[in-house]
């Protein structure tokens, strides 16, 4: 069986070097190669698509600023 990437327990991440890391949050997967077990009892269809979402650092205001767009020195 292949990977059910529409399962809510499936997670895939990319490393800065370009490697792809796949995992099952419940560790119900087969190891080599990574695959979902046939007839997995834990399969739950993902409710909301994760397509297009990116996780990143929040933007910090510039040093010396009391609020976004304002300068303390002026």
Secondary structure per residue as TSV (DSSP state, phi and psi in degrees):
chain	resnum	aa	ss	phi	psi
A	1	X	-	360.0	148.9
A	2	X	-	-86.9	-158.6
A	3	X	-	-97.0	130.8
A	4	X	-	-93.9	84.6
A	5	X	T	-74.0	-1.7
A	6	X	T	-94.5	7.8
A	7	X	B	-82.5	141.2
A	8	X	T	-69.3	-14.3
A	9	X	T	-94.1	-5.9
A	10	X	E	-82.7	136.6
A	11	X	E	-136.0	136.8
A	12	X	E	-132.4	132.9
A	13	X	E	-131.9	151.9
A	14	X	E	-111.2	139.8
A	15	X	-	-89.4	162.5
A	16	X	T	-57.0	-27.3
A	17	X	T	-81.3	-4.0
A	18	X	S	97.9	-0.7
A	19	X	-	-71.1	147.3
A	20	X	E	-106.2	124.7
A	21	X	E	-110.5	119.8
A	22	X	E	-110.9	143.9
A	23	X	E	-155.4	157.8
A	24	X	E	-104.7	125.6
A	25	X	T	-64.4	-17.3
A	26	X	T	-102.7	3.4
A	27	X	S	54.1	38.7
A	28	X	-	-94.0	1.2
A	29	X	S	-80.0	160.6
A	30	X	B	-85.9	144.2
A	31	X	T	-76.8	-64.9
A	32	X	T	-119.8	113.9
A	33	X	T	-75.1	161.3
A	34	X	T	-58.9	125.9
A	35	X	B	-157.7	154.9
A	36	X	-	-81.5	142.2
A	37	X	-	-68.5	150.6
A	38	X	T	-60.6	127.3
A	39	X	T	63.9	38.5
A	40	X	-	-53.0	126.8
A	41	X	T	-71.8	-19.3
A	42	X	T	-95.3	-1.8
A	43	X	-	-60.7	126.4
A	44	X	-	-136.9	124.5
A	45	X	B	-62.0	135.8
A	46	X	-	-63.7	130.9
A	47	X	S	-76.7	-40.2
A	48	X	S	-125.7	137.3
A	49	X	-	-67.1	138.3
A	50	X	-	-94.5	3.8
A	51	X	T	-62.7	131.6
A	52	X	T	87.1	-7.7
A	53	X	-	-81.2	138.4
A	54	X	-	-131.2	141.6
A	55	X	-	-107.2	129.5
A	56	X	-	-150.8	177.2
A	57	X	-	-73.7	147.2
A	58	X	-	-75.7	150.2
A	59	X	-	-79.5	132.5
A	60	X	-	-96.9	142.8
A	61	X	-	-66.4	153.2
A	62	X	-	-60.0	150.8
A	63	X	T	-61.4	140.3
A	64	X	T	87.3	1.4
A	65	X	-	-99.0	137.1
A	66	X	S	-92.0	-28.1
A	67	X	S	-148.7	160.6
A	68	X	T	-55.5	125.8
A	69	X	T	87.6	-3.6
A	70	X	-	-112.9	151.5
A	71	X	-	-114.0	142.8
A	72	X	S	-73.9	-34.6
A	73	X	-	-73.4	-15.6
A	74	X	-	-88.1	360.0
